[in-house]
């Protein structure tokens, strides 16, 4: 009996990790991850930035990328919320504080019904925070449980709702 249970668990693990995902689930995951990366990583300064304000051309390019990614991954309602919130962050680089870092995601469930989807996942953030005060950078780590609702519009999945709860290491 124990051997049979071990085989069942092993087959389940193989199926979970190696059977290709349904293309719609993959598309929803891609949009959700793109949205998270947009919110938390798009305002990272360009590689090699060592401090001080960004040159105006670099700041403009970063703002263009932020606005384009928000338009790609979020519904118009959330675009109206996030664009005015995110663009000023670029202006803080070198004169206030700015972050660099990375995100890893552990996927949970995805429920898709026509052009509506609900997806959950755990997001682990590693952030290095810099300040213009010349203090050594601080490394911050946190884990968040995230739920997103998405809508398919014009063949593209876009985030329509976003909720996260801190699990550990949160400010």
Rosetta constraint file for C-alpha pairs under 8 A:
AtomPair CA 1 CA 5 HARMONIC 6.33 0.50
AtomPair CA 2 CA 6 HARMONIC 6.20 0.50
AtomPair CA 3 CA 7 HARMONIC 6.25 0.50
AtomPair CA 4 CA 8 HARMONIC 6.23 0.50
AtomPair CA 5 CA 9 HARMONIC 6.17 0.50
AtomPair CA 6 CA 10 HARMONIC 6.05 0.50
AtomPair CA 7 CA 11 HARMONIC 6.09 0.50
AtomPair CA 8 CA 12 HARMONIC 6.08 0.50
AtomPair CA 9 CA 13 HARMONIC 6.14 0.50
AtomPair CA 10 CA 14 HARMONIC 6.22 0.50
AtomPair CA 11 CA 15 HARMONIC 6.08 0.50
AtomPair CA 12 CA 16 HARMONIC 6.05 0.50
AtomPair CA 13 CA 17 HARMONIC 6.11 0.50
AtomPair CA 14 CA 18 HARMONIC 5.63 0.50
AtomPair CA 14 CA 19 HARMONIC 7.46 0.50
AtomPair CA 15 CA 19 HARMONIC 5.15 0.50
AtomPair CA 21 CA 25 HARMONIC 6.54 0.50
AtomPair CA 21 CA 26 HARMONIC 6.14 0.50
AtomPair CA 22 CA 26 HARMONIC 6.31 0.50
AtomPair CA 23 CA 27 HARMONIC 6.11 0.50
AtomPair CA 24 CA 28 HARMONIC 6.22 0.50
AtomPair CA 25 CA 29 HARMONIC 6.15 0.50
AtomPair CA 25 CA 110 HARMONIC 6.80 0.50
AtomPair CA 25 CA 112 HARMONIC 7.63 0.50
AtomPair CA 26 CA 30 HARMONIC 6.06 0.50
AtomPair CA 27 CA 31 HARMONIC 6.27 0.50
AtomPair CA 27 CA 157 HARMONIC 7.11 0.50
AtomPair CA 28 CA 32 HARMONIC 6.14 0.50
AtomPair CA 28 CA 117 HARMONIC 7.37 0.50
AtomPair CA 28 CA 119 HARMONIC 7.77 0.50
AtomPair CA 28 CA 150 HARMONIC 7.52 0.50
AtomPair CA 28 CA 157 HARMONIC 6.16 0.50
AtomPair CA 29 CA 33 HARMONIC 6.02 0.50
AtomPair CA 29 CA 119 HARMONIC 7.70 0.50
AtomPair CA 30 CA 34 HARMONIC 5.99 0.50
AtomPair CA 31 CA 35 HARMONIC 6.11 0.50
AtomPair CA 31 CA 73 HARMONIC 5.96 0.50
AtomPair CA 31 CA 157 HARMONIC 5.96 0.50
AtomPair CA 31 CA 158 HARMONIC 6.39 0.50
AtomPair CA 31 CA 159 HARMONIC 7.38 0.50
AtomPair CA 32 CA 36 HARMONIC 6.33 0.50
AtomPair CA 32 CA 73 HARMONIC 7.64 0.50
AtomPair CA 32 CA 119 HARMONIC 7.99 0.50
AtomPair CA 32 CA 148 HARMONIC 7.23 0.50
AtomPair CA 32 CA 158 HARMONIC 7.87 0.50
AtomPair CA 32 CA 159 HARMONIC 6.86 0.50
AtomPair CA 33 CA 37 HARMONIC 6.06 0.50
AtomPair CA 33 CA 105 HARMONIC 7.92 0.50
AtomPair CA 34 CA 38 HARMONIC 5.98 0.50
AtomPair CA 34 CA 69 HARMONIC 7.91 0.50
AtomPair CA 34 CA 73 HARMONIC 6.47 0.50
AtomPair CA 35 CA 39 HARMONIC 6.30 0.50
AtomPair CA 35 CA 69 HARMONIC 7.75 0.50
AtomPair CA 35 CA 70 HARMONIC 7.25 0.50
AtomPair CA 35 CA 73 HARMONIC 5.32 0.50
AtomPair CA 35 CA 74 HARMONIC 7.02 0.50
AtomPair CA 35 CA 159 HARMONIC 7.18 0.50
AtomPair CA 36 CA 40 HARMONIC 6.18 0.50
AtomPair CA 37 CA 41 HARMONIC 5.15 0.50
AtomPair CA 37 CA 42 HARMONIC 6.66 0.50
AtomPair CA 37 CA 103 HARMONIC 7.36 0.50
AtomPair CA 38 CA 42 HARMONIC 4.89 0.50
AtomPair CA 38 CA 43 HARMONIC 7.96 0.50
AtomPair CA 38 CA 66 HARMONIC 6.79 0.50
AtomPair CA 38 CA 69 HARMONIC 6.26 0.50
AtomPair CA 38 CA 70 HARMONIC 6.76 0.50
AtomPair CA 39 CA 43 HARMONIC 7.90 0.50
AtomPair CA 39 CA 86 HARMONIC 7.65 0.50
AtomPair CA 41 CA 100 HARMONIC 6.96 0.50
AtomPair CA 41 CA 101 HARMONIC 6.95 0.50
AtomPair CA 41 CA 102 HARMONIC 7.06 0.50
AtomPair CA 42 CA 62 HARMONIC 7.50 0.50
AtomPair CA 42 CA 65 HARMONIC 7.30 0.50
AtomPair CA 42 CA 66 HARMONIC 5.80 0.50
AtomPair CA 43 CA 62 HARMONIC 6.90 0.50
AtomPair CA 43 CA 63 HARMONIC 8.00 0.50
AtomPair CA 43 CA 66 HARMONIC 7.08 0.50
AtomPair CA 43 CA 86 HARMONIC 7.64 0.50
AtomPair CA 43 CA 89 HARMONIC 6.77 0.50
AtomPair CA 43 CA 90 HARMONIC 5.90 0.50
AtomPair CA 43 CA 99 HARMONIC 7.81 0.50
AtomPair CA 44 CA 98 HARMONIC 7.28 0.50
AtomPair CA 44 CA 99 HARMONIC 6.03 0.50
AtomPair CA 44 CA 100 HARMONIC 5.11 0.50
AtomPair CA 44 CA 101 HARMONIC 7.75 0.50
AtomPair CA 45 CA 49 HARMONIC 6.31 0.50
AtomPair CA 45 CA 54 HARMONIC 7.84 0.50
AtomPair CA 45 CA 62 HARMONIC 7.79 0.50
AtomPair CA 45 CA 90 HARMONIC 7.91 0.50
AtomPair CA 45 CA 93 HARMONIC 7.15 0.50
AtomPair CA 45 CA 98 HARMONIC 7.97 0.50
AtomPair CA 45 CA 100 HARMONIC 7.35 0.50
AtomPair CA 46 CA 58 HARMONIC 7.81 0.50
AtomPair CA 49 CA 54 HARMONIC 7.97 0.50
AtomPair CA 51 CA 93 HARMONIC 7.77 0.50
AtomPair CA 51 CA 94 HARMONIC 5.20 0.50
AtomPair CA 51 CA 132 HARMONIC 7.42 0.50
AtomPair CA 52 CA 93 HARMONIC 7.20 0.50
AtomPair CA 52 CA 94 HARMONIC 3.93 0.50
AtomPair CA 52 CA 95 HARMONIC 6.43 0.50
AtomPair CA 52 CA 132 HARMONIC 7.28 0.50
AtomPair CA 53 CA 91 HARMONIC 7.65 0.50
AtomPair CA 53 CA 92 HARMONIC 7.72 0.50
AtomPair CA 53 CA 93 HARMONIC 5.76 0.50
AtomPair CA 53 CA 94 HARMONIC 4.17 0.50
AtomPair CA 53 CA 95 HARMONIC 5.97 0.50
AtomPair CA 54 CA 58 HARMONIC 6.10 0.50
AtomPair CA 54 CA 59 HARMONIC 5.72 0.50
AtomPair CA 54 CA 91 HARMONIC 8.00 0.50
AtomPair CA 54 CA 93 HARMONIC 6.67 0.50
AtomPair CA 54 CA 94 HARMONIC 6.79 0.50
AtomPair CA 55 CA 59 HARMONIC 6.24 0.50
AtomPair CA 56 CA 60 HARMONIC 6.04 0.50
AtomPair CA 57 CA 61 HARMONIC 6.17 0.50
AtomPair CA 58 CA 62 HARMONIC 6.13 0.50
AtomPair CA 59 CA 63 HARMONIC 6.14 0.50
AtomPair CA 59 CA 90 HARMONIC 6.50 0.50
AtomPair CA 59 CA 91 HARMONIC 7.39 0.50
AtomPair CA 60 CA 64 HARMONIC 6.12 0.50
AtomPair CA 61 CA 65 HARMONIC 6.24 0.50
AtomPair CA 62 CA 66 HARMONIC 6.21 0.50
AtomPair CA 62 CA 90 HARMONIC 7.26 0.50
AtomPair CA 63 CA 67 HARMONIC 6.14 0.50
AtomPair CA 63 CA 87 HARMONIC 5.85 0.50
AtomPair CA 63 CA 90 HARMONIC 6.89 0.50
AtomPair CA 64 CA 68 HARMONIC 6.06 0.50
AtomPair CA 65 CA 69 HARMONIC 6.03 0.50
AtomPair CA 66 CA 70 HARMONIC 6.12 0.50
AtomPair CA 66 CA 83 HARMONIC 7.72 0.50
AtomPair CA 66 CA 86 HARMONIC 7.42 0.50
AtomPair CA 66 CA 87 HARMONIC 7.18 0.50
AtomPair CA 67 CA 71 HARMONIC 6.18 0.50
AtomPair CA 67 CA 83 HARMONIC 6.18 0.50
AtomPair CA 67 CA 87 HARMONIC 7.74 0.50
AtomPair CA 68 CA 72 HARMONIC 6.16 0.50
AtomPair CA 69 CA 73 HARMONIC 6.09 0.50
AtomPair CA 70 CA 74 HARMONIC 5.60 0.50
AtomPair CA 70 CA 79 HARMONIC 5.98 0.50
AtomPair CA 70 CA 82 HARMONIC 7.33 0.50
AtomPair CA 70 CA 83 HARMONIC 6.99 0.50
AtomPair CA 71 CA 75 HARMONIC 7.26 0.50
AtomPair CA 71 CA 76 HARMONIC 7.35 0.50
AtomPair CA 71 CA 79 HARMONIC 6.18 0.50
AtomPair CA 72 CA 158 HARMONIC 7.19 0.50
AtomPair CA 73 CA 157 HARMONIC 7.14 0.50
AtomPair CA 73 CA 158 HARMONIC 4.81 0.50
AtomPair CA 73 CA 159 HARMONIC 6.12 0.50
AtomPair CA 74 CA 78 HARMONIC 5.80 0.50
AtomPair CA 74 CA 79 HARMONIC 5.87 0.50
AtomPair CA 74 CA 158 HARMONIC 4.66 0.50
AtomPair CA 74 CA 159 HARMONIC 4.63 0.50
AtomPair CA 74 CA 160 HARMONIC 6.39 0.50
AtomPair CA 75 CA 79 HARMONIC 6.09 0.50
AtomPair CA 75 CA 151 HARMONIC 7.87 0.50
AtomPair CA 75 CA 158 HARMONIC 5.55 0.50
AtomPair CA 75 CA 159 HARMONIC 5.96 0.50
AtomPair CA 75 CA 160 HARMONIC 5.54 0.50
AtomPair CA 76 CA 80 HARMONIC 6.17 0.50
AtomPair CA 77 CA 81 HARMONIC 6.74 0.50
AtomPair CA 77 CA 160 HARMONIC 7.59 0.50
AtomPair CA 78 CA 82 HARMONIC 5.99 0.50
AtomPair CA 78 CA 159 HARMONIC 7.85 0.50
AtomPair CA 78 CA 160 HARMONIC 6.73 0.50
AtomPair CA 78 CA 161 HARMONIC 7.94 0.50
AtomPair CA 79 CA 83 HARMONIC 5.72 0.50
AtomPair CA 80 CA 84 HARMONIC 7.11 0.50
AtomPair CA 81 CA 85 HARMONIC 6.74 0.50
AtomPair CA 82 CA 86 HARMONIC 5.83 0.50
AtomPair CA 83 CA 87 HARMONIC 6.01 0.50
AtomPair CA 84 CA 88 HARMONIC 7.10 0.50
AtomPair CA 85 CA 89 HARMONIC 7.50 0.50
AtomPair CA 86 CA 90 HARMONIC 7.44 0.50
AtomPair CA 87 CA 91 HARMONIC 7.42 0.50
AtomPair CA 88 CA 92 HARMONIC 6.88 0.50
AtomPair CA 89 CA 93 HARMONIC 7.08 0.50
AtomPair CA 89 CA 98 HARMONIC 7.80 0.50
AtomPair CA 91 CA 95 HARMONIC 7.63 0.50
AtomPair CA 92 CA 96 HARMONIC 4.88 0.50
AtomPair CA 92 CA 97 HARMONIC 6.09 0.50
AtomPair CA 92 CA 98 HARMONIC 6.60 0.50
AtomPair CA 93 CA 97 HARMONIC 6.11 0.50
AtomPair CA 93 CA 98 HARMONIC 5.16 0.50
AtomPair CA 94 CA 98 HARMONIC 7.16 0.50
AtomPair CA 94 CA 131 HARMONIC 7.31 0.50
AtomPair CA 94 CA 132 HARMONIC 5.67 0.50
AtomPair CA 95 CA 131 HARMONIC 7.68 0.50
AtomPair CA 95 CA 132 HARMONIC 5.42 0.50
AtomPair CA 96 CA 131 HARMONIC 5.85 0.50
AtomPair CA 96 CA 132 HARMONIC 5.43 0.50
AtomPair CA 97 CA 129 HARMONIC 6.87 0.50
AtomPair CA 97 CA 130 HARMONIC 5.46 0.50
AtomPair CA 97 CA 131 HARMONIC 4.24 0.50
AtomPair CA 97 CA 132 HARMONIC 6.19 0.50
AtomPair CA 98 CA 129 HARMONIC 5.83 0.50
AtomPair CA 98 CA 130 HARMONIC 5.36 0.50
AtomPair CA 98 CA 131 HARMONIC 6.54 0.50
AtomPair CA 99 CA 127 HARMONIC 6.27 0.50
AtomPair CA 99 CA 128 HARMONIC 5.53 0.50
AtomPair CA 99 CA 129 HARMONIC 4.46 0.50
AtomPair CA 99 CA 130 HARMONIC 6.08 0.50
AtomPair CA 100 CA 127 HARMONIC 5.72 0.50
AtomPair CA 100 CA 128 HARMONIC 5.28 0.50
AtomPair CA 100 CA 129 HARMONIC 6.64 0.50
AtomPair CA 101 CA 125 HARMONIC 7.41 0.50
AtomPair CA 101 CA 126 HARMONIC 5.36 0.50
AtomPair CA 101 CA 127 HARMONIC 4.30 0.50
AtomPair CA 101 CA 128 HARMONIC 5.76 0.50
AtomPair CA 102 CA 125 HARMONIC 6.09 0.50
AtomPair CA 102 CA 126 HARMONIC 5.43 0.50
AtomPair CA 102 CA 127 HARMONIC 6.66 0.50
AtomPair CA 103 CA 123 HARMONIC 6.66 0.50
AtomPair CA 103 CA 124 HARMONIC 5.61 0.50
AtomPair CA 103 CA 125 HARMONIC 4.68 0.50
AtomPair CA 103 CA 126 HARMONIC 6.34 0.50
AtomPair CA 104 CA 123 HARMONIC 5.87 0.50
AtomPair CA 104 CA 124 HARMONIC 5.24 0.50
AtomPair CA 104 CA 125 HARMONIC 6.75 0.50
AtomPair CA 105 CA 121 HARMONIC 6.65 0.50
AtomPair CA 105 CA 122 HARMONIC 5.71 0.50
AtomPair CA 105 CA 123 HARMONIC 4.70 0.50
AtomPair CA 105 CA 124 HARMONIC 6.34 0.50
AtomPair CA 106 CA 121 HARMONIC 5.63 0.50
AtomPair CA 106 CA 122 HARMONIC 5.12 0.50
AtomPair CA 106 CA 123 HARMONIC 6.57 0.50
AtomPair CA 107 CA 120 HARMONIC 6.70 0.50
AtomPair CA 107 CA 121 HARMONIC 4.45 0.50
AtomPair CA 107 CA 122 HARMONIC 6.50 0.50
AtomPair CA 108 CA 119 HARMONIC 7.12 0.50
AtomPair CA 108 CA 120 HARMONIC 5.06 0.50
AtomPair CA 108 CA 121 HARMONIC 4.61 0.50
AtomPair CA 108 CA 122 HARMONIC 7.34 0.50
AtomPair CA 109 CA 119 HARMONIC 5.77 0.50
AtomPair CA 109 CA 120 HARMONIC 5.53 0.50
AtomPair CA 109 CA 121 HARMONIC 7.30 0.50
AtomPair CA 110 CA 117 HARMONIC 7.03 0.50
AtomPair CA 110 CA 118 HARMONIC 5.73 0.50
AtomPair CA 110 CA 119 HARMONIC 4.29 0.50
AtomPair CA 110 CA 120 HARMONIC 6.54 0.50
AtomPair CA 111 CA 117 HARMONIC 5.54 0.50
AtomPair CA 111 CA 118 HARMONIC 5.19 0.50
AtomPair CA 111 CA 119 HARMONIC 6.34 0.50
AtomPair CA 112 CA 116 HARMONIC 5.86 0.50
AtomPair CA 112 CA 117 HARMONIC 4.28 0.50
AtomPair CA 112 CA 118 HARMONIC 6.51 0.50
AtomPair CA 113 CA 117 HARMONIC 6.23 0.50
AtomPair CA 115 CA 151 HARMONIC 5.56 0.50
AtomPair CA 115 CA 152 HARMONIC 4.83 0.50
AtomPair CA 115 CA 153 HARMONIC 7.69 0.50
AtomPair CA 116 CA 149 HARMONIC 7.33 0.50
AtomPair CA 116 CA 150 HARMONIC 5.85 0.50
AtomPair CA 116 CA 151 HARMONIC 4.82 0.50
AtomPair CA 116 CA 152 HARMONIC 6.52 0.50
AtomPair CA 117 CA 149 HARMONIC 5.62 0.50
AtomPair CA 117 CA 150 HARMONIC 5.04 0.50
AtomPair CA 117 CA 151 HARMONIC 6.43 0.50
AtomPair CA 118 CA 147 HARMONIC 7.07 0.50
AtomPair CA 118 CA 148 HARMONIC 5.72 0.50
AtomPair CA 118 CA 149 HARMONIC 4.48 0.50
AtomPair CA 118 CA 150 HARMONIC 6.32 0.50
AtomPair CA 119 CA 147 HARMONIC 5.72 0.50
AtomPair CA 119 CA 148 HARMONIC 5.41 0.50
AtomPair CA 119 CA 149 HARMONIC 6.52 0.50
AtomPair CA 120 CA 145 HARMONIC 7.39 0.50
AtomPair CA 120 CA 146 HARMONIC 5.51 0.50
AtomPair CA 120 CA 147 HARMONIC 4.41 0.50
AtomPair CA 120 CA 148 HARMONIC 6.44 0.50
AtomPair CA 121 CA 145 HARMONIC 5.99 0.50
AtomPair CA 121 CA 146 HARMONIC 5.37 0.50
AtomPair CA 121 CA 147 HARMONIC 6.72 0.50
AtomPair CA 122 CA 143 HARMONIC 6.80 0.50
AtomPair CA 122 CA 144 HARMONIC 5.60 0.50
AtomPair CA 122 CA 145 HARMONIC 4.55 0.50
AtomPair CA 122 CA 146 HARMONIC 5.97 0.50
AtomPair CA 123 CA 143 HARMONIC 5.57 0.50
AtomPair CA 123 CA 144 HARMONIC 5.13 0.50
AtomPair CA 123 CA 145 HARMONIC 6.37 0.50
AtomPair CA 123 CA 146 HARMONIC 7.02 0.50
AtomPair CA 124 CA 141 HARMONIC 7.28 0.50
AtomPair CA 124 CA 142 HARMONIC 5.80 0.50
AtomPair CA 124 CA 143 HARMONIC 4.38 0.50
AtomPair CA 124 CA 144 HARMONIC 6.46 0.50
AtomPair CA 125 CA 140 HARMONIC 7.91 0.50
AtomPair CA 125 CA 141 HARMONIC 5.51 0.50
AtomPair CA 125 CA 142 HARMONIC 5.29 0.50
AtomPair CA 125 CA 143 HARMONIC 6.23 0.50
AtomPair CA 126 CA 139 HARMONIC 7.19 0.50
AtomPair CA 126 CA 140 HARMONIC 5.87 0.50
AtomPair CA 126 CA 141 HARMONIC 4.61 0.50
AtomPair CA 126 CA 142 HARMONIC 6.84 0.50
AtomPair CA 127 CA 139 HARMONIC 5.73 0.50
AtomPair CA 127 CA 140 HARMONIC 5.07 0.50
AtomPair CA 127 CA 141 HARMONIC 6.27 0.50
AtomPair CA 128 CA 137 HARMONIC 6.21 0.50
AtomPair CA 128 CA 138 HARMONIC 5.55 0.50
AtomPair CA 128 CA 139 HARMONIC 4.51 0.50
AtomPair CA 128 CA 140 HARMONIC 6.25 0.50
AtomPair CA 129 CA 137 HARMONIC 5.41 0.50
AtomPair CA 129 CA 138 HARMONIC 5.19 0.50
AtomPair CA 129 CA 139 HARMONIC 6.42 0.50
AtomPair CA 129 CA 140 HARMONIC 7.56 0.50
AtomPair CA 130 CA 135 HARMONIC 7.55 0.50
AtomPair CA 130 CA 136 HARMONIC 7.27 0.50
AtomPair CA 130 CA 137 HARMONIC 4.78 0.50
AtomPair CA 130 CA 138 HARMONIC 6.86 0.50
AtomPair CA 131 CA 135 HARMONIC 6.44 0.50
AtomPair CA 131 CA 137 HARMONIC 7.18 0.50
AtomPair CA 140 CA 169 HARMONIC 7.66 0.50
AtomPair CA 141 CA 169 HARMONIC 5.88 0.50
AtomPair CA 141 CA 170 HARMONIC 7.59 0.50
AtomPair CA 142 CA 166 HARMONIC 7.56 0.50
AtomPair CA 142 CA 167 HARMONIC 7.49 0.50
AtomPair CA 142 CA 168 HARMONIC 5.47 0.50
AtomPair CA 142 CA 169 HARMONIC 4.32 0.50
AtomPair CA 142 CA 170 HARMONIC 5.36 0.50
AtomPair CA 143 CA 166 HARMONIC 6.22 0.50
AtomPair CA 143 CA 167 HARMONIC 5.37 0.50
AtomPair CA 143 CA 168 HARMONIC 5.27 0.50
AtomPair CA 143 CA 169 HARMONIC 6.65 0.50
AtomPair CA 143 CA 170 HARMONIC 7.44 0.50
AtomPair CA 144 CA 164 HARMONIC 6.14 0.50
AtomPair CA 144 CA 165 HARMONIC 5.50 0.50
AtomPair CA 144 CA 166 HARMONIC 4.50 0.50
AtomPair CA 144 CA 167 HARMONIC 5.25 0.50
AtomPair CA 144 CA 168 HARMONIC 7.21 0.50
AtomPair CA 145 CA 164 HARMONIC 5.48 0.50
AtomPair CA 145 CA 165 HARMONIC 5.21 0.50
AtomPair CA 145 CA 166 HARMONIC 6.39 0.50
AtomPair CA 145 CA 167 HARMONIC 6.57 0.50
AtomPair CA 146 CA 162 HARMONIC 7.35 0.50
AtomPair CA 146 CA 163 HARMONIC 5.78 0.50
AtomPair CA 146 CA 164 HARMONIC 4.31 0.50
AtomPair CA 146 CA 165 HARMONIC 6.55 0.50
AtomPair CA 147 CA 162 HARMONIC 5.99 0.50
AtomPair CA 147 CA 163 HARMONIC 5.30 0.50
AtomPair CA 147 CA 164 HARMONIC 6.32 0.50
AtomPair CA 148 CA 159 HARMONIC 6.62 0.50
AtomPair CA 148 CA 160 HARMONIC 7.43 0.50
AtomPair CA 148 CA 161 HARMONIC 5.47 0.50
AtomPair CA 148 CA 162 HARMONIC 4.58 0.50
AtomPair CA 148 CA 163 HARMONIC 6.41 0.50
AtomPair CA 149 CA 159 HARMONIC 5.91 0.50
AtomPair CA 149 CA 160 HARMONIC 5.52 0.50
AtomPair CA 149 CA 161 HARMONIC 4.89 0.50
AtomPair CA 149 CA 162 HARMONIC 6.57 0.50
AtomPair CA 150 CA 157 HARMONIC 6.18 0.50
AtomPair CA 150 CA 158 HARMONIC 5.26 0.50
AtomPair CA 150 CA 159 HARMONIC 4.29 0.50
AtomPair CA 150 CA 160 HARMONIC 5.07 0.50
AtomPair CA 150 CA 161 HARMONIC 6.85 0.50
AtomPair CA 151 CA 157 HARMONIC 5.58 0.50
AtomPair CA 151 CA 158 HARMONIC 5.44 0.50
AtomPair CA 151 CA 159 HARMONIC 6.48 0.50
AtomPair CA 151 CA 160 HARMONIC 6.33 0.50
AtomPair CA 152 CA 156 HARMONIC 5.33 0.50
AtomPair CA 152 CA 157 HARMONIC 4.23 0.50
AtomPair CA 152 CA 158 HARMONIC 6.18 0.50
AtomPair CA 153 CA 157 HARMONIC 6.25 0.50
AtomPair CA 153 CA 158 HARMONIC 7.10 0.50
AtomPair CA 166 CA 170 HARMONIC 6.10 0.50
